């Protein structure tokens, strides 16, 4: 199959163009009503090197870090704040980092920015840490299980939940988006979690929608097959754009898996 078509989610999702505005509206509504939202905590000097931290009432049970997707080229933390509602309702704090986007940054640089963001958030909240990320964000949190970029707080990370992740970047070498990503063969291999053997072996739940593109189902299975510490969960009826929606529900199966 044409690699561009294989990873073209929007072309195969009904009303796909409406999702970005929906996410932005839900996030804005959540932010307007949030009682304990700390905005734009800086983890570096770059324009996009900041995160939002949402705190529950009382002492947090721990910290969830959610890393957004967008093929490393789009979005920022303020589009996804509503997804904090699920863990927040279970008493967990939630950090949502932005990062420098391609083509300004290469994926290897973005990976290291995310590690720094996690360490900053970890310094604000005590207790266990759970990492979750969607699509490109799923790739980025999976990389935190790899020894070459593991954050300093890695000993506190209890679980990693890559949602619809890209775990092998080599197919992206042949896509039009690589004009922005600037991947070469060496970086694609070095940044592919499914190919990395020097890991921390943190328990990992790979979550993917049953209605995703075959390439994303293959990417999820590939990571699960490569990592003995990983298990695969396939969400019935979910596609690439709505697979993350249950994070806003404290009692959803995804939130429960995250905090298990």
DOGU-586135 format. One record per residue (C-alpha): residue number from 1; residue in three letters; chain; y, z, x. Coordinates in pm, whole numbers. Layout:
<atoms>
nr | rest | kette | north | up | east
NUM | Ala | A | Y | Z | X .
...
</atoms>
This chain:
<atoms>
nr | rest | kette | north | up | east
1 | Unk | A | 0 | 0 | 0 .
2 | Unk | A | 359 | -60 | 104 .
3 | Unk | A | 464 | 271 | 269 .
4 | Unk | A | 804 | 268 | 99 .
5 | Unk | A | 635 | 238 | -239 .
6 | Unk | A | 383 | 509 | -151 .
7 | Unk | A | 660 | 766 | -106 .
8 | Unk | A | 895 | 641 | -380 .
9 | Unk | A | 868 | 933 | -622 .
10 | Unk | A | 1161 | 843 | -848 .
11 | Unk | A | 1020 | 499 | -926 .
12 | Unk | A | 720 | 658 | -1098 .
13 | Unk | A | 876 | 955 | -1282 .
14 | Unk | A | 1021 | 907 | -1633 .
15 | Unk | A | 1396 | 979 | -1647 .
16 | Unk | A | 1393 | 1053 | -1275 .
17 | Unk | A | 1766 | 997 | -1237 .
18 | Unk | A | 1837 | 1291 | -1468 .
19 | Unk | A | 1669 | 1552 | -1248 .
20 | Unk | A | 1943 | 1601 | -984 .
21 | Unk | A | 2204 | 1672 | -1251 .
22 | Unk | A | 1961 | 1905 | -1429 .
23 | Unk | A | 1894 | 2099 | -1109 .
24 | Unk | A | 2266 | 2124 | -1035 .
25 | Unk | A | 2344 | 2247 | -1387 .
26 | Unk | A | 2068 | 2508 | -1389 .
27 | Unk | A | 2172 | 2631 | -1046 .
28 | Unk | A | 2539 | 2655 | -1147 .
29 | Unk | A | 2450 | 2852 | -1460 .
30 | Unk | A | 2235 | 3089 | -1257 .
31 | Unk | A | 2505 | 3136 | -994 .
32 | Unk | A | 2767 | 3209 | -1259 .
33 | Unk | A | 2556 | 3491 | -1402 .
34 | Unk | A | 2408 | 3630 | -1081 .
35 | Unk | A | 2500 | 3994 | -1015 .
36 | Unk | A | 2391 | 4016 | -653 .
37 | Unk | A | 2452 | 3677 | -492 .
38 | Unk | A | 2572 | 3669 | -132 .
39 | Unk | A | 2698 | 3320 | -60 .
40 | Unk | A | 2704 | 3117 | 258 .
41 | Unk | A | 2572 | 3363 | 515 .
42 | Unk | A | 2604 | 3182 | 849 .
43 | Unk | A | 2303 | 3141 | 1076 .
44 | Unk | A | 2471 | 2892 | 1309 .
45 | Unk | A | 2799 | 2711 | 1378 .
46 | Unk | A | 2707 | 2386 | 1203 .
47 | Unk | A | 2875 | 2293 | 875 .
48 | Unk | A | 2549 | 2324 | 680 .
49 | Unk | A | 2398 | 2613 | 876 .
50 | Unk | A | 2427 | 2874 | 605 .
51 | Unk | A | 2219 | 3033 | 332 .
52 | Unk | A | 2258 | 3209 | 2 .
53 | Unk | A | 2086 | 3543 | -52 .
54 | Unk | A | 2006 | 3669 | -401 .
55 | Unk | A | 1919 | 4038 | -430 .
56 | Unk | A | 1736 | 4216 | -712 .
57 | Unk | A | 1843 | 4541 | -868 .
58 | Unk | A | 1723 | 4824 | -647 .
59 | Unk | A | 1543 | 4798 | -313 .
60 | Unk | A | 1375 | 4456 | -269 .
61 | Unk | A | 998 | 4449 | -250 .
62 | Unk | A | 1034 | 4184 | 20 .
63 | Unk | A | 1195 | 3850 | 94 .
64 | Unk | A | 1115 | 3500 | -31 .
65 | Unk | A | 1272 | 3209 | 158 .
66 | Unk | A | 1287 | 2880 | -32 .
67 | Unk | A | 1357 | 2564 | 170 .
68 | Unk | A | 1470 | 2263 | -32 .
69 | Unk | A | 1347 | 1906 | -8 .
70 | Unk | A | 1521 | 1569 | -22 .
71 | Unk | A | 1340 | 1384 | 258 .
72 | Unk | A | 1547 | 1581 | 512 .
73 | Unk | A | 1844 | 1367 | 400 .
74 | Unk | A | 1978 | 1520 | 79 .
75 | Unk | A | 2073 | 1834 | -116 .
76 | Unk | A | 2170 | 2185 | -10 .
77 | Unk | A | 2098 | 2543 | -110 .
78 | Unk | A | 2346 | 2553 | -401 .
79 | Unk | A | 2137 | 2301 | -600 .
80 | Unk | A | 1833 | 2528 | -622 .
81 | Unk | A | 1957 | 2882 | -681 .
82 | Unk | A | 1796 | 2896 | -1027 .
83 | Unk | A | 1454 | 2884 | -861 .
84 | Unk | A | 1520 | 3235 | -731 .
85 | Unk | A | 1474 | 3372 | -1084 .
86 | Unk | A | 1096 | 3400 | -1061 .
87 | Unk | A | 1067 | 3609 | -744 .
88 | Unk | A | 1386 | 3795 | -836 .
89 | Unk | A | 1228 | 3901 | -1166 .
90 | Unk | A | 941 | 4048 | -966 .
91 | Unk | A | 1179 | 4254 | -752 .
92 | Unk | A | 1197 | 4025 | -449 .
93 | Unk | A | 1510 | 3905 | -268 .
94 | Unk | A | 1542 | 3528 | -226 .
95 | Unk | A | 1712 | 3337 | 55 .
96 | Unk | A | 1794 | 2968 | 16 .
97 | Unk | A | 1907 | 2796 | 336 .
98 | Unk | A | 2081 | 2466 | 384 .
99 | Unk | A | 2028 | 2269 | 705 .
100 | Unk | A | 2186 | 1977 | 886 .
101 | Unk | A | 2069 | 1655 | 723 .
102 | Unk | A | 1939 | 1336 | 881 .
103 | Unk | A | 2068 | 1117 | 1034 .
104 | Unk | A | 2302 | 1378 | 1185 .
105 | Unk | A | 1997 | 1584 | 1289 .
106 | Unk | A | 1645 | 1482 | 1382 .
107 | Unk | A | 1355 | 1650 | 1205 .
108 | Unk | A | 1266 | 1850 | 1517 .
109 | Unk | A | 1619 | 1991 | 1517 .
110 | Unk | A | 1606 | 2071 | 1145 .
111 | Unk | A | 1279 | 2258 | 1198 .
112 | Unk | A | 1443 | 2488 | 1449 .
113 | Unk | A | 1744 | 2542 | 1224 .
114 | Unk | A | 1512 | 2665 | 949 .
115 | Unk | A | 1348 | 2911 | 1190 .
116 | Unk | A | 1692 | 3053 | 1272 .
117 | Unk | A | 1781 | 3076 | 903 .
118 | Unk | A | 1462 | 3269 | 830 .
119 | Unk | A | 1539 | 3514 | 1109 .
120 | Unk | A | 1891 | 3568 | 975 .
121 | Unk | A | 1761 | 3637 | 625 .
122 | Unk | A | 1490 | 3866 | 762 .
123 | Unk | A | 1759 | 4079 | 921 .
124 | Unk | A | 1917 | 4135 | 579 .
125 | Unk | A | 1603 | 4241 | 388 .
126 | Unk | A | 1319 | 4468 | 493 .
127 | Unk | A | 953 | 4428 | 400 .
128 | Unk | A | 712 | 4136 | 385 .
129 | Unk | A | 830 | 3774 | 391 .
130 | Unk | A | 696 | 3478 | 194 .
131 | Unk | A | 801 | 3121 | 274 .
132 | Unk | A | 810 | 2843 | 17 .
133 | Unk | A | 942 | 2490 | 43 .
134 | Unk | A | 930 | 2169 | -156 .
135 | Unk | A | 851 | 1822 | -20 .
136 | Unk | A | 1043 | 1800 | 310 .
137 | Unk | A | 1097 | 2174 | 266 .
138 | Unk | A | 720 | 2210 | 236 .
139 | Unk | A | 689 | 2043 | 574 .
140 | Unk | A | 952 | 2277 | 719 .
141 | Unk | A | 788 | 2600 | 601 .
142 | Unk | A | 447 | 2477 | 714 .
143 | Unk | A | 596 | 2428 | 1060 .
144 | Unk | A | 674 | 2802 | 1067 .
145 | Unk | A | 298 | 2860 | 1103 .
146 | Unk | A | 308 | 2671 | 1434 .
147 | Unk | A | 352 | 2862 | 1757 .
148 | Unk | A | 613 | 2629 | 1908 .
149 | Unk | A | 875 | 2707 | 1640 .
150 | Unk | A | 760 | 3029 | 1473 .
151 | Unk | A | 1057 | 3252 | 1386 .
152 | Unk | A | 1102 | 3587 | 1556 .
153 | Unk | A | 1007 | 3764 | 1232 .
154 | Unk | A | 673 | 3582 | 1210 .
155 | Unk | A | 476 | 3907 | 1214 .
156 | Unk | A | 629 | 3989 | 875 .
157 | Unk | A | 535 | 3659 | 709 .
158 | Unk | A | 262 | 3732 | 454 .
159 | Unk | A | 215 | 3388 | 303 .
160 | Unk | A | 341 | 3031 | 327 .
161 | Unk | A | 350 | 2809 | 18 .
162 | Unk | A | 422 | 2443 | 97 .
163 | Unk | A | 483 | 2269 | -239 .
164 | Unk | A | 407 | 1896 | -235 .
165 | Unk | A | 452 | 1895 | 143 .
166 | Unk | A | 459 | 1610 | 390 .
167 | Unk | A | 215 | 1737 | 649 .
168 | Unk | A | 161 | 1420 | 853 .
169 | Unk | A | 483 | 1238 | 937 .
170 | Unk | A | 323 | 933 | 1097 .
171 | Unk | A | 323 | 723 | 777 .
172 | Unk | A | 701 | 763 | 758 .
173 | Unk | A | 740 | 564 | 1078 .
174 | Unk | A | 689 | 253 | 868 .
175 | Unk | A | 936 | 336 | 588 .
176 | Unk | A | 1296 | 230 | 538 .
177 | Unk | A | 1402 | 597 | 539 .
178 | Unk | A | 1315 | 613 | 907 .
179 | Unk | A | 1647 | 443 | 977 .
180 | Unk | A | 1793 | 787 | 898 .
181 | Unk | A | 1505 | 1003 | 1018 .
182 | Unk | A | 1486 | 827 | 1358 .
183 | Unk | A | 1126 | 930 | 1407 .
184 | Unk | A | 933 | 788 | 1699 .
185 | Unk | A | 560 | 820 | 1750 .
186 | Unk | A | 587 | 1129 | 1972 .
187 | Unk | A | 814 | 1322 | 1736 .
188 | Unk | A | 613 | 1222 | 1430 .
189 | Unk | A | 300 | 1368 | 1586 .
190 | Unk | A | 469 | 1679 | 1725 .
191 | Unk | A | 634 | 1758 | 1391 .
192 | Unk | A | 321 | 1707 | 1177 .
193 | Unk | A | 179 | 2047 | 1074 .
194 | Unk | A | -159 | 1893 | 993 .
195 | Unk | A | -196 | 1784 | 1355 .
196 | Unk | A | -92 | 2112 | 1521 .
197 | Unk | A | -370 | 2342 | 1641 .
198 | Unk | A | -164 | 2616 | 1810 .
199 | Unk | A | -84 | 2815 | 1498 .
200 | Unk | A | -32 | 3171 | 1378 .
201 | Unk | A | -295 | 3130 | 1103 .
202 | Unk | A | -76 | 3277 | 830 .
203 | Unk | A | -244 | 3256 | 487 .
204 | Unk | A | -120 | 2937 | 322 .
205 | Unk | A | -134 | 2811 | -35 .
206 | Unk | A | -72 | 2437 | -58 .
207 | Unk | A | 59 | 2358 | -407 .
208 | Unk | A | 82 | 2006 | -548 .
209 | Unk | A | 121 | 1846 | -890 .
210 | Unk | A | -174 | 1660 | -1036 .
211 | Unk | A | 57 | 1373 | -1140 .
212 | Unk | A | 209 | 1322 | -796 .
213 | Unk | A | 195 | 996 | -603 .
214 | Unk | A | -140 | 948 | -429 .
215 | Unk | A | 35 | 979 | -92 .
216 | Unk | A | 149 | 1332 | -174 .
217 | Unk | A | -192 | 1434 | -302 .
218 | Unk | A | -335 | 1301 | 25 .
219 | Unk | A | -73 | 1490 | 227 .
220 | Unk | A | -156 | 1816 | 48 .
221 | Unk | A | -530 | 1769 | 95 .
222 | Unk | A | -478 | 1672 | 458 .
223 | Unk | A | -300 | 1997 | 535 .
224 | Unk | A | -562 | 2201 | 352 .
225 | Unk | A | -845 | 2024 | 534 .
226 | Unk | A | -677 | 2074 | 872 .
227 | Unk | A | -601 | 2445 | 829 .
228 | Unk | A | -887 | 2689 | 760 .
229 | Unk | A | -622 | 2943 | 656 .
230 | Unk | A | -503 | 2714 | 374 .
231 | Unk | A | -621 | 2674 | 15 .
232 | Unk | A | -525 | 2394 | -224 .
233 | Unk | A | -389 | 2446 | -576 .
234 | Unk | A | -335 | 2142 | -799 .
235 | Unk | A | -97 | 2205 | -1091 .
236 | Unk | A | -207 | 2016 | -1406 .
237 | Unk | A | 48 | 1780 | -1559 .
238 | Unk | A | 312 | 1829 | -1288 .
239 | Unk | A | 485 | 1553 | -1093 .
240 | Unk | A | 696 | 1568 | -779 .
241 | Unk | A | 1021 | 1657 | -954 .
242 | Unk | A | 900 | 1925 | -1196 .
243 | Unk | A | 630 | 2089 | -983 .
244 | Unk | A | 887 | 2345 | -860 .
245 | Unk | A | 1024 | 2435 | -1205 .
246 | Unk | A | 782 | 2729 | -1256 .
247 | Unk | A | 946 | 2913 | -965 .
248 | Unk | A | 1219 | 3009 | -1215 .
249 | Unk | A | 962 | 3198 | -1425 .
250 | Unk | A | 859 | 3545 | -1300 .
251 | Unk | A | 523 | 3513 | -1475 .
252 | Unk | A | 428 | 3156 | -1385 .
253 | Unk | A | 113 | 3075 | -1193 .
254 | Unk | A | 326 | 2942 | -906 .
255 | Unk | A | 533 | 3260 | -879 .
256 | Unk | A | 218 | 3471 | -897 .
257 | Unk | A | 56 | 3263 | -621 .
258 | Unk | A | 369 | 3298 | -411 .
259 | Unk | A | 374 | 3675 | -435 .
260 | Unk | A | -1 | 3742 | -438 .
</atoms>
